[in-house]
C-alpha cells in the first residue's frame, strides 16, 4: 500500500504543476495537456479505489477466525435425517441441535426424509438388475418414445448403387411411438417393535432393506413378465422370439440362435436371465469337447458366464415347459420404464399399534414396454 500512496502523491504534484503553468502563462490547456490531465486524474481515482479496497481487506483479515464447528454441527444432512428417522420410528423425541429439524407427523403417519427414501430406491435398483439396466424416465403424463419402422413390408429408406444422371428412387419409412402411461402400485411392510427396540439392530438399514426388497421383487416380476394387458409390459413381451428345436428342452443350438437374435452392436451389455432350475439344466450341457457350457467367472458378481455373457437368475422367469418363455437374452436398455410418480415412502406408527408393530408403505406409479426389439430376444420352449 505504501507504494500506491507514494504513486498517488506524485500524480497530485503533477496535476498541480500543470495548473500552475497555465495560470502563470495566462492561457488554456493545449489539447495534449488536457488529455494528459484527464489521464492523470483517472489514474488517481483508480489508486484511491485500490487503496480503499486494501484497507477493507485488512479490516476483514484482522477479525478473529471463526471457531471450528463442533462434531454435532459437522453432521451431514443425511446423517441428521437418518438420526431423526431412527428416533421417529422408535417412538423417541430427537434431541434438537442447531440447524436441525425434527420429523413432523400427523394422524400417525410421516413421509420419510428425502435422503432415506433415496437410499431405499437405490437399494431396490441394486436388487433388481433389469431396473438397473433399463432406460428409466421420470415424466408426468403419457411419455411417447419415437420408434422408426418401415412404412410397410416393401417400403423403407434404402441405399443402393447408382449411376450418374439417373435419378434416385425416393422411398421412406415412418415414425411410430411407444406410449408409456402409469399404473399405480403399492407395498406395505410390517416391522415388529421388538426388532426396532433391539440395540443390536441398525434400524435405518433394516427398514431400507426390507422395503427395498419388496419393491424390487414386484418390479422385477413386472419388468420381466408383466401382469397382462392392463399393466406394465415386461421384457419377455419382445416380438424377437426364438423357438427351441426340441420339445420341452433347451439345446446348445437354441442358445446360439437366441444370442444371434440380438444385433451385434448391442452385444456388449447383453446378459442371460433365467430361473435357477433352468440354470441347473443348462449347467449340465457340454460342448463338443465335453466341457460345461457355463463357465465360472471369478470377476463377476454372479460368477458364471454362458457363451461369454453373464447369467442373472430370477424366480420371476418361466420354468422350462411347453410354450413357456424360459430364457431372456440381450441388453436391458431395450426396455423403457417411466416412473410417472417417484417412489414415496411413509411410516405408519399408530395404525398397527395393537400389533406392536409399525407399517412402512411405498407408493409409485409406473409403466414399462419394450422400445427396441433388436436389443432383446426371448427363448420359447417348443411344446411338442
N, C-alpha and C positions, 0 to 999 in steps of 0.2 A: 504494500500500500504506500510505503514511503516514496518509491519511485513515481507512482502515479501522482501523488501530491506535488512532487518537485516538477514533474512534467506540466501539471496544470498551472503552477505558479509562473513558469517560463512563458506559457502561452498568454497568460494575462498581461505580463510585461510587454509581450509583442503587440497585443491589441492596443495597449495604452500608448506605446511609441508611435504606432501608425496614426492614432487620433491626434497626438501632439504635432506630428509632421504636417498634417493638412491644416490644423489650426494656425500653426506658425506661418505657413505659406499662403494662408487665406484662400484655400481652394477646395474643390470636392475631390473625392476618391476617383482615381482613374479606374477604368474597367478591370484592369488586372488587380489593383489594390482592393477593390470592392469584393472581387472573387476570393482573394486571399483572406480578407477579414471574415467573410461568411464561413469559409472552411475552418478557420481557427476557432470561431465561436462554436461551430458544430462539434469540433473535437473536445472543447472544454465541457460542453453539455454531456457528451458521451463519457468523459472521465468522471464527471460528477455522479452519473448513474452507476458507474462501476464501483466508485468509492463507497457510495451508499449501500450497494449490494454486499460488498465485503464487510461493512460494519454490521449489517443484519446477520450475515452468516456467522460472524464472530460471536454475536449475541446468542445465537442458537447453540453454537459449539460450547459456550460457557454454561449452558443449562445442565443440571445433573442428569446422568443417564438413567433411563427407566430401570426399575428393579426387574430382575429375571422373574418370569411367570412361575408361579408355584406349580407343583406337579398336577394339582387338580385343574388349574387353569390351562394346562397344556393338553388336556384331553381333546381328541378329535371329535367332530360332530357324530361320527359313527359310534365311538366309544360312549359318548354321552347318551345317545339314543338306545344303545344296547343295555346300558345300566338301568335306564328308566324303564325299558321294556321288561327286563328280567324282574325288576321290583314290582311292576304293574301286574304281571300275570301271577306273581307270588302273593299278591294282596298287600304289598308293602307300600309305604309312602316314601318316595325317593327324597333323600336329603338334598335340598336345593343348594347349588353353588352358583357363584356369579356367572351370569350369562346363560344359565341352563333353564330349561323349561320342562315341566312335568307333562306326562301324557294326560290329556283331558279325555273323560269318557262320560257318556250319558246312557241311561237305560241299559246299563250293564254291558255295553259294547264300546270298543275303541278301535279306530283304524291304526294298523301297525305303522310305525315310522317308516319313512321312505327308505332309509339305509337297510333296515331289516327286511322290508318287502323285496328290495333289490337282491339281497342275499338269497332269499327264498327262490326268486326267479332264476338266478344264476345257478343255484343248486339243481333246480328242475332241469335246466338245459344240460348240465353236466351228466344227469342221469338218463337223458333221452338223446341218444346220438342223432336221430333223424331230425329232431328240432334244432340241434346244434348245426347241422349241415344244410338245412333248408333255407330258401330265400325268405326272410321274415320282414314283414311290413307292419307299420302301425298307423293305418289310415282310417279316418272316420268314413261312414257311409259305405258305398259299394266301390271296391277297388277294381278297376278294369286294367288287366295286363294284356298289352297287344301281342298278337301271335301271327306270324307270317305263314300263309299257306298257299297252295296252288289255287288258281281261280276255279279250276275243275280238273278232271282227270287228264285232260290233254293240254291245258294252258298253264304256262309258268314262264318266268323270265329265263331265257336261255342264252348261252354264249356258244357261238359256232364259228367255223372258218368262213371267211367272206372274201369276195373279190372286189377290186376297185371298180367304181361306177355302178355297182349292183346294190340297190337299196337293201337295208336290213329289214327283217320281218319283225314287226312290233308285236309284243305279247306282254302279258302281265300276270302277276299273282294277285293276292288280296290280303288285307289285314282283317283278322277277326280278333276277338278278345275273350279272355277267360275272366269271368266275374267272380270276385271274392266278396261275399257279404259278411254275415255274422251270426253265429249260433251261441246262445248263452249256455255256459257250463259252470258248475259249482262243485266244491268239495268241502266236506266237514270232517274234521279230525277231533276226537275227544282225548284229552290227556288227564290222567288222574293227578289230583293234587299231592298225593303221596310221592309221586315222581318229582313233581316240581319242588316239593319241600326237602328233597334229599340233597344234602350238601355235596354229595359226590357227583351230581349231575350238572353239567353246563346247560342250564335251562334254554338259553337262546339257541345254541346249536341243536339241541334236541328238538325244539319246536320247528326250527328251519328245516331240518332233515325229514321230519315226519310229514309236514305239509307238502314239501317239495317232492317227496316220494309219491304221494297220492296224485299230485298234479302231473308228474312225469309219467306215471302208469297210464293215466287217462289219455294224455296227449300222444303217447307212443302208439296206443291202440288206434286212435283216430287218424294219426298221420301215416300209419302203415296200411290200415284196412278200411277205416271209416265205419259208419253205422247205418248206411242206407242213403237213399236219395235226399232225405230231409236232414242231412247232417254234413259235416265236413267230409271231403273225399280224400282217401289215403293214396300213398304212392303206388300200391298194387293195382290201382284203378288205371294205370297206364295202358294205352292201347298197344304198346310194344310187348306182345305176348309170344313166348316160345313154348311149344308143347313137347313133352318128353316123347321119345321114340318107343319106349316100352311102358306098358300099363303098370300103374302103381309102383313105379320105381324110378330112380334117377341114375343115369349113367354118365360117364366122362364126356361122351359126345354131347349130351344135353347141356352140361355146364359150359363146354366150349362154345356151343351155339348161343347160349344165353349171354355170355361175356361178349361175344362178337356182335350181339344185337345193339350194343351201345357204341356210338361213334367213337373213333379213335381219339378225337380231341377232348373227349370227356372221360377218358380212362384214368387220368392222373389221380383224381379224388374219388374214384369208384370203390365200392366195397360190396360184400355179400351180407345179406340179412336172412336169418332162418331160425327155427327153434333149436333147442339143444338136442332133441331127438333126431331131427334131420341132420344136424351137425355130426352126431354119432354115426349115423348111417353112412354119411359121406366120408367120414374119417376111416372107414373100413375099405374104401375104394382104393385100388392100386393102379399105378401106371403100367406100361409095358415091361418095365424092369422090376416089377413087384415092389415099388416104393409107394408109400402112402401119398395120396394127392394132397392132403392137408399137412403142411409142414409147420413145425414150431418156429416162432419168431420172437427172440428174446427182446427185441427193441419195441415191440408193440404192447399197447395197454392190455389187449386180449391176445395172448401170444400164439395165434395161429393165422396162417395165410393159405388161401386156396387159389391156385393158378396165379400166384403173385400178388393177390389182393387181400386185405384184412377181412376178417369174419366177425360180424356182430350177431349176438344171439338175442332173440326176443320171443317171449311166450305169446306175443300177440300175432305172430305169423301162423299160417295154417300148417298142420302136420301133413305128412305125405299121405295122400288119399285121392280117390277119383275126382277129377276136375278141381282139385284144390290148388291154390296159388302158394306154393311152398317155399320158393326162393326168390328174393328180390335182389337185383344186381344193378349197380350204377351209382351215379353222383346224386346225392340227396338234394342238391340245389335245383334239380328238375321239378321239385315240389315247392310251391309257393304258399306261405302261411301269412294271413293278415290278422293281427290282433286289433280288432276294432276298439276294444276296451282292454287296457292293460290289466294284468292280474292285480286284484285288490285283495288285501288280507285284513280280516278283523278278528279280534279276540272277544269271546263271549264268556263273561265270568259268572253272571247271575243265572243265565238260562239253565245251567247244569249244576247249580249249587247243591241240589238234593242228591246228585250222584257223586258228590265230592270230586268234581272234575271241572275243567274249563273246556270250552269249544273254540276251535280256530277254523274259520271258514275262508274259502278262496272263491272269488267270482271273476270270470273273464268271458269275453265274447270274441270268437274267432271263426275263421273259415280256412279251408285248405283245398287245393286242387293241383293236379299235375299240369304244369305250364310248359314243359319241354319234354316231349315224348322221346326225344333222341338220347336223353340223359339217363332214362330208367327203363329197365326191362324186367319182366316177371316170368317165372317158370311155372307152367300149368301142368299138373300131373295127368297123364292120359288115363281115362277110366277103364277102357277095355280095347 
